[in-house]
Amino acid sequence: MKKTLCFLLGALFLSMMPGNDAKAQYRVTWAGVTYSQDFTYSGSAVDISATYRDASYVMHNATVVYKNLADNTVSATAPKNVGSYEAIARPVLATEILIDTVRPFTISKAHLSIGLTTVEDIKWYDGTDTAHVTNPGLMAGKMMGDDVTFTTTARFNDATEGSRKSVVAYYTLSGADTANYILDTNARLMSTVGYIIRQIVLDSAAADNGIFVDGNGYCDQIIINYYLLSGNATMYKLNFSAAALAAGFQDVAWTNIPVRGQITYNIPAGVQPGTYGVTISFANELFNANPTYGLSKTLSEYNVQVNLSKDLTRAIFSDVISIVDTCNCFSSYQWYHNDAMIPGANLPYYQENGGLTGYYHVLLSMDGNWVRTCPQSNFTVITPAEGEPAFNATVSTYPNPTTDRFTVEIENSTEFTHTLQVMNVMGMVLINTTFNGNSTTIDLTGLNHGNYTVTVDGIATSVIKK
């Protein structure tokens, strides 16, 4: 019996000696991992354990090491960073062999998100597409203690001036632990109505400070042309001088420009001929909507000329045009044809060889100031016809000057019913009536002091109201 026991102990001793193939084999039981297990980065080590039971059904904890498949390095320290790994179980005793000792697993990136970003979708033109980030945002999903930061940039879809632009925010991660994370989005559409605004700059080479006002003027309408180098002028306002306001002009509050590059203003009825000052201001499309980028630009005062009525120039023959000067108001003359000065044409009339064509106006000296008539292109010659008064008919007025009423008489007329008109110096008809016989009384009450033209059947004279 002792011999048998000694034999068994000897055999066991021999089986445990190095190089001996008689080793016990046991199957590993893994805890916390299956084949192709996928973990998400959590900032903590992925610690995997393995056990096995020996022949006596006693449980043992296997030693687990970890292989990084990126570089095949093996470490006893459990990994925490993103990557592909193998957990390898090793037996406690060298005399044991473990079966199913390798378990592959991966650690995938954790998700980060960034919210509450704010970006300005309006800016002054600077030649770049960069948008200003007012708040980079807040990051969510980062593990405590990890070194991960982010930067936010924003860009317009292009760098040119204009509106309805898209603005996109972009995010960039940095820091030692960045590789363990993925950003849910690295770009975010912030706006589709962005603006890049240029300063309103007028082209001073095109006209005076970029503005052209026809100082020799318009008879019914002022036209202001402006020339922009940059910016978008969408509104304008006009402020007239004190003299212009007193004459009947009215300021224009901020108004949308109907035609790009041009502003028009209708001259009010009753404004006397002369030179008047007006100040012009422009504003961009954000003037009322955005106090930061809304822009207005006020220009210096410009002069506009209100001209005499074209009715003061009339064709008396098919080749002669003349001034109607019933008040003897004018002392010097200079005729123009199609806006070109006619050299030597300095008389109250002008004769055009070959007949009147195009349009004519006259530069006149009136009370020491130069004024201009509006262009005349109607060359209908006024001649006596059947039923009209003869040219030897005369018209007189008295008292002249008058304070309110005066009498008009016509002599040597073959007509009994007569047409009478009273016009101001601009040729505007203020009174239009008829009378029978050779005289009538006209009341000027309510009209301003000044010179008025009175015509009876086309025959003109003047009256002065004191």
SEBA-983732 format. One record per residue (C-alpha): x, y, z; residue in three letters. Coordinates in nm, 2 decimals, decimal comma. Layout:
BEGIN
xx:yy:zz:residuo
X:Y:Z:ALA
...
This chain:
BEGIN
xx:yy:zz:residuo
0,00:0,00:0,00:MET
0,28:0,24:0,08:LYS
0,45:0,14:-0,25:LYS
0,14:0,23:-0,44:THR
0,11:0,57:-0,27:LEU
0,47:0,65:-0,33:CYS
0,43:0,56:-0,70:PHE
0,13:0,80:-0,74:LEU
0,32:1,08:-0,56:LEU
0,62:1,02:-0,78:GLY
0,41:1,03:-1,10:ALA
0,25:1,35:-0,99:LEU
0,59:1,51:-0,92:PHE
0,72:1,40:-1,26:LEU
0,41:1,54:-1,44:SER
0,48:1,88:-1,28:MET
0,84:1,90:-1,39:MET
0,93:2,13:-1,69:PRO
0,90:1,97:-2,03:GLY
0,65:1,72:-1,91:ASN
0,35:1,71:-2,15:ASP
0,10:1,57:-1,90:ALA
-0,08:1,90:-1,82:LYS
-0,44:1,95:-1,71:ALA
-0,66:2,15:-1,95:GLN
-0,95:2,37:-1,84:TYR
-1,20:2,59:-2,03:ARG
-1,21:2,96:-1,95:VAL
-1,53:3,14:-1,85:THR
-1,53:3,50:-1,95:TRP
-1,70:3,78:-1,75:ALA
-1,82:4,09:-1,92:GLY
-1,72:4,02:-2,28:VAL
-1,85:3,81:-2,56:THR
-1,71:3,75:-2,91:TYR
-1,66:4,08:-3,10:SER
-1,77:4,29:-2,81:GLN
-1,80:4,66:-2,87:ASP
-1,76:4,90:-2,58:PHE
-1,82:5,28:-2,60:THR
-1,55:5,50:-2,45:TYR
-1,64:5,60:-2,10:SER
-1,32:5,75:-1,96:GLY
-1,27:5,43:-1,75:SER
-1,07:5,12:-1,82:ALA
-1,24:4,82:-1,98:VAL
-1,15:4,56:-1,71:ASP
-1,23:4,21:-1,83:ILE
-1,21:3,91:-1,60:SER
-1,18:3,53:-1,67:ALA
-1,22:3,22:-1,45:THR
-1,18:2,85:-1,48:TYR
-1,25:2,54:-1,26:ARG
-0,98:2,27:-1,21:ASP
-1,03:1,89:-1,19:ALA
-1,16:1,92:-0,84:SER
-1,41:2,18:-0,95:TYR
-1,22:2,45:-0,76:VAL
-1,26:2,80:-0,93:MET
-0,95:3,00:-1,01:HIS
-0,92:3,36:-1,14:ASN
-0,72:3,36:-1,46:ALA
-0,46:3,63:-1,53:THR
-0,58:3,86:-1,81:VAL
-0,35:4,06:-2,03:VAL
-0,45:4,29:-2,32:TYR
-0,31:4,31:-2,67:LYS
-0,34:4,63:-2,86:ASN
-0,40:4,52:-3,22:LEU
-0,28:4,85:-3,36:ALA
0,08:4,78:-3,26:ASP
0,06:4,42:-3,10:ASN
0,19:4,54:-2,77:THR
0,07:4,34:-2,46:VAL
0,00:4,50:-2,12:SER
-0,14:4,39:-1,79:ALA
-0,32:4,73:-1,77:THR
-0,68:4,73:-1,89:ALA
-0,72:4,98:-2,18:PRO
-0,96:5,27:-2,18:LYS
-0,88:5,45:-2,51:ASN
-1,05:5,39:-2,84:VAL
-0,91:5,10:-3,04:GLY
-0,92:4,73:-3,12:SER
-0,79:4,49:-2,85:TYR
-0,77:4,12:-2,74:GLU
-0,82:4,00:-2,38:ALA
-0,59:3,70:-2,32:ILE
-0,65:3,47:-2,03:ALA
-0,35:3,29:-1,87:ARG
-0,36:3,01:-1,62:PRO
-0,24:3,04:-1,26:VAL
-0,02:2,74:-1,27:LEU
0,22:2,65:-1,54:ALA
0,09:2,29:-1,53:THR
-0,24:2,40:-1,66:GLU
-0,36:2,47:-2,01:ILE
-0,65:2,70:-2,07:LEU
-0,89:2,66:-2,36:ILE
-1,08:2,96:-2,53:ASP
-0,83:3,21:-2,39:THR
-0,88:3,50:-2,64:VAL
-1,17:3,75:-2,66:ARG
-1,16:4,03:-2,91:PRO
-1,32:4,36:-2,83:PHE
-1,33:4,72:-2,94:THR
-1,37:5,05:-2,77:ILE
-1,56:5,29:-2,99:SER
-1,56:5,67:-2,98:LYS
-1,80:5,85:-2,75:ALA
-2,03:6,11:-2,90:HIS
-1,99:6,48:-2,83:LEU
-2,25:6,74:-2,91:SER
-2,22:7,12:-2,92:ILE
-2,52:7,35:-2,87:GLY
-2,63:7,71:-2,81:LEU
-2,39:7,85:-3,06:THR
-2,47:8,20:-3,19:THR
-2,33:8,36:-3,49:VAL
-2,38:8,71:-3,64:GLU
-2,52:8,67:-3,99:ASP
-2,47:9,03:-4,08:ILE
-2,13:9,21:-4,12:LYS
-1,96:9,49:-4,30:TRP
-1,78:9,39:-4,62:TYR
-1,42:9,31:-4,56:ASP
-1,33:9,09:-4,86:GLY
-1,35:8,77:-4,66:THR
-1,63:8,51:-4,59:ASP
-1,56:8,51:-4,22:THR
-1,86:8,55:-3,99:ALA
-1,84:8,66:-3,63:HIS
-1,91:8,40:-3,36:VAL
-2,08:8,56:-3,06:THR
-2,10:8,24:-2,86:ASN
-1,90:7,93:-2,95:PRO
-2,16:7,71:-2,77:GLY
-2,16:7,45:-2,50:LEU
-2,01:7,09:-2,53:MET
-2,20:6,79:-2,39:ALA
-2,08:6,43:-2,36:GLY
-1,72:6,48:-2,25:LYS
-1,60:6,26:-1,96:MET
-1,49:6,44:-1,65:MET
-1,12:6,51:-1,65:GLY
-1,06:6,45:-2,02:ASP
-0,85:6,69:-2,22:ASP
-1,09:6,79:-2,50:VAL
-1,17:7,14:-2,61:THR
-1,33:7,29:-2,92:PHE
-1,31:7,60:-3,14:THR
-1,60:7,74:-3,34:THR
-1,56:7,93:-3,67:THR
-1,83:8,05:-3,91:ALA
-1,84:8,14:-4,27:ARG
-2,07:8,30:-4,52:PHE
-2,12:8,11:-4,85:ASN
-1,92:8,38:-5,03:ASP
-1,74:8,71:-4,96:ALA
-1,93:8,93:-5,19:THR
-2,17:9,21:-5,09:GLU
-2,54:9,10:-5,09:GLY
-2,82:8,95:-4,90:SER
-2,99:8,61:-4,85:ARG
-2,66:8,44:-4,78:LYS
-2,61:8,12:-4,59:SER
-2,39:8,12:-4,28:VAL
-2,25:7,79:-4,14:VAL
-2,07:7,73:-3,81:ALA
-1,78:7,48:-3,81:TYR
-1,64:7,30:-3,50:TYR
-1,28:7,16:-3,44:THR
-1,18:6,94:-3,15:LEU
-0,84:6,95:-2,98:SER
-0,67:6,81:-2,68:GLY
-0,49:6,49:-2,57:ALA
-0,82:6,29:-2,55:ASP
-0,97:6,40:-2,87:THR
-0,92:6,07:-3,04:ALA
-1,17:5,91:-2,80:ASN
-1,46:6,12:-2,93:TYR
-1,66:6,19:-3,24:ILE
-1,86:6,51:-3,28:LEU
-2,22:6,46:-3,38:ASP
-2,18:6,73:-3,64:THR
-1,88:6,94:-3,73:ASN
-2,09:7,19:-3,93:ALA
-2,42:7,35:-3,86:ARG
-2,63:7,58:-4,08:LEU
-2,70:7,89:-3,88:MET
-2,88:8,12:-4,12:SER
-3,00:8,15:-4,48:THR
-3,07:8,52:-4,47:VAL
-2,73:8,66:-4,40:GLY
-2,61:9,00:-4,52:TYR
-2,27:9,14:-4,62:ILE
-2,31:9,52:-4,62:ILE
-2,09:9,77:-4,79:ARG
-2,06:10,13:-4,69:GLN
-2,25:10,36:-4,92:ILE
-1,97:10,51:-5,13:VAL
-2,06:10,74:-5,42:LEU
-1,85:10,76:-5,73:ASP
-1,71:11,11:-5,71:SER
-1,54:11,06:-6,06:ALA
-1,89:11,01:-6,22:ALA
-2,03:11,34:-6,09:ALA
-2,00:11,59:-5,80:ASP
-1,97:11,35:-5,50:ASN
-2,15:11,09:-5,70:GLY
-2,46:11,31:-5,75:ILE
-2,58:11,48:-6,06:PHE
-2,86:11,73:-6,03:VAL
-2,95:11,92:-6,34:ASP
-2,89:12,27:-6,21:GLY
-3,02:12,42:-6,53:ASN
-3,31:12,23:-6,45:GLY
-3,64:12,08:-6,51:TYR
-3,97:12,26:-6,54:CYS
-4,20:12,01:-6,37:ASP
-3,97:11,76:-6,20:GLN
-3,62:11,75:-6,04:ILE
-3,42:11,44:-6,14:ILE
-3,13:11,34:-5,92:ILE
-2,89:11,08:-6,05:ASN
-2,64:10,91:-5,82:TYR
-2,35:10,68:-5,89:TYR
-2,25:10,42:-5,64:LEU
-1,90:10,26:-5,60:LEU
-2,03:10,03:-5,33:SER
-2,32:9,98:-5,09:GLY
-2,69:9,95:-5,16:ASN
-2,89:10,27:-5,13:ALA
-3,25:10,17:-5,09:THR
-3,40:10,48:-4,92:MET
-3,36:10,85:-4,96:TYR
-3,48:11,17:-4,80:LYS
-3,47:11,53:-4,92:LEU
-3,43:11,84:-4,69:ASN
-3,48:12,17:-4,87:PHE
-3,33:12,50:-4,76:SER
-3,53:12,76:-4,58:ALA
-3,58:12,96:-4,89:ALA
-3,70:12,66:-5,08:ALA
-3,95:12,57:-4,81:LEU
-4,07:12,93:-4,81:ALA
-4,12:12,91:-5,19:ALA
-4,34:12,60:-5,16:GLY
-4,10:12,30:-5,16:PHE
-4,17:12,03:-4,91:GLN
-3,92:11,80:-4,74:ASP
-3,94:11,43:-4,83:VAL
-3,91:11,18:-4,53:ALA
-3,73:10,85:-4,57:TRP
-3,87:10,69:-4,89:THR
-3,79:10,38:-5,09:ASN
-3,60:10,45:-5,40:ILE
-3,82:10,34:-5,69:PRO
-3,55:10,32:-5,95:VAL
-3,19:10,23:-5,86:ARG
-2,96:10,52:-5,94:GLY
-3,24:10,79:-5,98:GLN
-3,46:11,00:-5,75:ILE
-3,74:11,22:-5,89:THR
-3,92:11,51:-5,72:TYR
-4,23:11,69:-5,86:ASN
-4,19:12,06:-5,84:ILE
-4,50:12,20:-5,65:PRO
-4,73:12,43:-5,83:ALA
-4,67:12,80:-5,77:GLY
-4,30:12,78:-5,70:VAL
-4,13:13,09:-5,86:GLN
-3,83:13,05:-6,09:PRO
-3,50:13,06:-5,91:GLY
-3,22:12,85:-5,75:THR
-3,30:12,64:-5,44:TYR
-3,09:12,43:-5,21:GLY
-3,16:12,06:-5,13:VAL
-2,97:11,82:-4,90:THR
-2,98:11,46:-5,01:ILE
-2,95:11,16:-4,78:SER
-2,92:10,79:-4,85:PHE
-2,98:10,48:-4,64:ALA
-2,92:10,11:-4,69:ASN
-3,18:9,83:-4,66:GLU
-3,11:9,78:-4,29:LEU
-3,15:10,14:-4,18:PHE
-3,48:10,08:-4,00:ASN
-3,43:9,72:-3,91:ALA
-3,08:9,70:-3,76:ASN
-2,92:9,97:-3,54:PRO
-2,57:9,82:-3,58:THR
-2,56:9,78:-3,96:TYR
-2,83:10,02:-4,07:GLY
-2,65:10,31:-4,24:LEU
-2,74:10,65:-4,37:SER
-2,52:10,90:-4,55:LYS
-2,61:11,27:-4,57:THR
-2,45:11,47:-4,86:LEU
-2,38:11,84:-4,88:SER
-2,64:12,08:-5,02:GLU
-2,70:12,09:-5,39:TYR
-2,86:12,36:-5,60:ASN
-3,16:12,30:-5,83:VAL
-3,30:12,55:-6,07:GLN
-3,67:12,61:-6,12:VAL
-3,71:12,75:-6,47:ASN
-3,96:12,98:-6,65:LEU
-4,25:12,83:-6,83:SER
-4,19:12,73:-7,19:LYS
-4,50:12,94:-7,28:ASP
-4,28:13,25:-7,26:LEU
-4,12:13,13:-7,59:THR
-4,35:13,12:-7,89:ARG
-4,30:13,08:-8,27:ALA
-4,41:13,39:-8,45:ILE
-4,31:13,26:-8,79:PHE
-4,21:12,92:-8,91:SER
-3,85:13,01:-8,87:ASP
-3,86:13,27:-8,58:VAL
-3,91:13,20:-8,21:ILE
-3,95:13,49:-7,97:SER
-3,97:13,58:-7,60:ILE
-4,31:13,70:-7,46:VAL
-4,20:13,98:-7,24:ASP
-4,52:14,17:-7,16:THR
-4,38:14,28:-6,82:CYS
-4,05:14,41:-6,96:ASN
-3,87:14,19:-6,70:CYS
-3,58:14,07:-6,91:PHE
-3,27:14,26:-7,00:SER
-3,03:14,01:-7,16:SER
-3,08:13,70:-7,37:TYR
-2,89:13,39:-7,48:GLN
-3,07:13,13:-7,70:TRP
-2,99:12,76:-7,70:TYR
-3,09:12,49:-7,95:HIS
-3,11:12,13:-7,82:ASN
-2,92:12,25:-7,51:ASP
-2,63:12,38:-7,72:ALA
-2,56:12,76:-7,70:MET
-2,62:12,95:-8,03:ILE
-2,33:13,19:-8,07:PRO
-2,45:13,55:-8,12:GLY
-2,82:13,47:-8,05:ALA
-2,86:13,75:-7,80:ASN
-3,19:13,92:-7,91:LEU
-3,54:13,87:-7,78:PRO
-3,60:13,65:-8,08:TYR
-3,41:13,40:-8,28:TYR
-3,44:13,31:-8,65:GLN
-3,34:12,96:-8,76:GLU
-3,25:12,93:-9,13:ASN
-3,45:12,65:-9,28:GLY
-3,71:12,66:-9,01:GLY
-3,75:12,57:-8,64:LEU
-3,65:12,22:-8,54:THR
-3,58:12,03:-8,21:GLY
-3,63:12,24:-7,90:TYR
-3,52:12,59:-7,78:TYR
-3,47:12,76:-7,45:HIS
-3,34:13,10:-7,35:VAL
-3,11:13,21:-7,07:LEU
-3,25:13,54:-6,94:LEU
-3,13:13,81:-6,71:SER
-3,41:13,89:-6,47:MET
-3,37:14,13:-6,17:ASP
-2,99:14,08:-6,20:GLY
-3,02:13,70:-6,19:ASN
-2,99:13,45:-6,47:TRP
-3,29:13,23:-6,52:VAL
-3,38:12,98:-6,79:ARG
-3,69:12,90:-6,98:THR
-3,81:12,54:-7,01:CYS
-3,75:12,39:-7,36:PRO
-4,01:12,48:-7,62:GLN
-4,07:12,24:-7,91:SER
-4,42:12,36:-8,01:ASN
-4,37:12,57:-8,32:PHE
-4,74:12,63:-8,41:THR
-4,74:12,99:-8,55:VAL
-5,00:13,21:-8,40:ILE
-5,16:13,40:-8,70:THR
-5,49:13,57:-8,73:PRO
-5,76:13,35:-8,88:ALA
-6,13:13,39:-8,96:GLU
-6,31:13,48:-8,64:GLY
-5,99:13,58:-8,45:GLU
-5,89:13,93:-8,35:PRO
-5,67:14,12:-8,59:ALA
-5,32:14,20:-8,49:PHE
-5,40:14,57:-8,46:ASN
-5,62:14,49:-8,16:ALA
-5,48:14,63:-7,83:THR
-5,52:14,54:-7,46:VAL
-5,48:14,78:-7,17:SER
-5,51:14,75:-6,79:THR
-5,58:15,01:-6,52:TYR
-5,51:15,09:-6,24:PRO
-5,17:14,94:-6,29:ASN
-5,01:14,88:-6,04:PRO
-5,31:14,77:-5,84:THR
-5,38:14,64:-5,49:THR
-5,66:14,40:-5,58:ASP
-5,90:14,48:-5,87:ARG
-5,81:14,61:-6,22:PHE
-6,00:14,67:-6,54:THR
-5,90:14,51:-6,88:VAL
-6,00:14,68:-7,21:GLU
-5,96:14,55:-7,56:ILE
-5,99:14,78:-7,86:GLU
-6,00:14,73:-8,23:ASN
-6,13:14,37:-8,19:SER
-6,38:14,23:-8,43:THR
-6,50:13,98:-8,17:GLU
-6,77:14,04:-7,90:PHE
-6,68:13,74:-7,67:THR
-6,32:13,73:-7,55:HIS
-6,10:13,47:-7,36:THR
-5,89:13,61:-7,08:LEU
-5,61:13,45:-6,88:GLN
-5,39:13,57:-6,59:VAL
-5,06:13,39:-6,56:MET
-4,77:13,41:-6,32:ASN
-4,40:13,45:-6,43:VAL
-4,38:13,07:-6,48:MET
-4,66:13,08:-6,73:GLY
-4,90:12,90:-6,49:MET
-5,26:13,00:-6,56:VAL
-5,42:13,13:-6,24:LEU
-5,74:13,29:-6,38:ILE
-5,91:13,16:-6,70:ASN
-6,24:13,33:-6,79:THR
-6,44:13,49:-7,08:THR
-6,62:13,82:-7,10:PHE
-6,84:14,01:-7,35:ASN
-6,80:14,36:-7,48:GLY
-6,47:14,54:-7,47:ASN
-6,39:14,55:-7,09:SER
-6,41:14,35:-6,77:THR
-6,29:14,37:-6,41:THR
-6,05:14,11:-6,26:ILE
-6,00:14,05:-5,89:ASP
-5,64:13,95:-5,78:LEU
-5,74:13,91:-5,41:THR
-5,56:13,61:-5,27:GLY
-5,27:13,62:-5,52:LEU
-4,92:13,70:-5,41:ASN
-4,76:14,04:-5,48:HIS
-4,57:14,04:-5,81:GLY
-4,59:14,06:-6,19:ASN
-4,86:13,89:-6,38:TYR
-4,92:13,84:-6,75:THR
-5,27:13,91:-6,88:VAL
-5,37:13,78:-7,22:THR
-5,70:13,86:-7,41:VAL
-5,75:13,65:-7,71:ASP
-5,37:13,58:-7,71:GLY
-5,28:13,95:-7,69:ILE
-5,05:13,99:-7,39:ALA
-4,99:14,28:-7,14:THR
-4,89:14,29:-6,78:SER
-5,02:14,40:-6,44:VAL
-4,84:14,45:-6,11:ILE
-5,00:14,37:-5,78:LYS
-4,86:14,57:-5,49:LYS
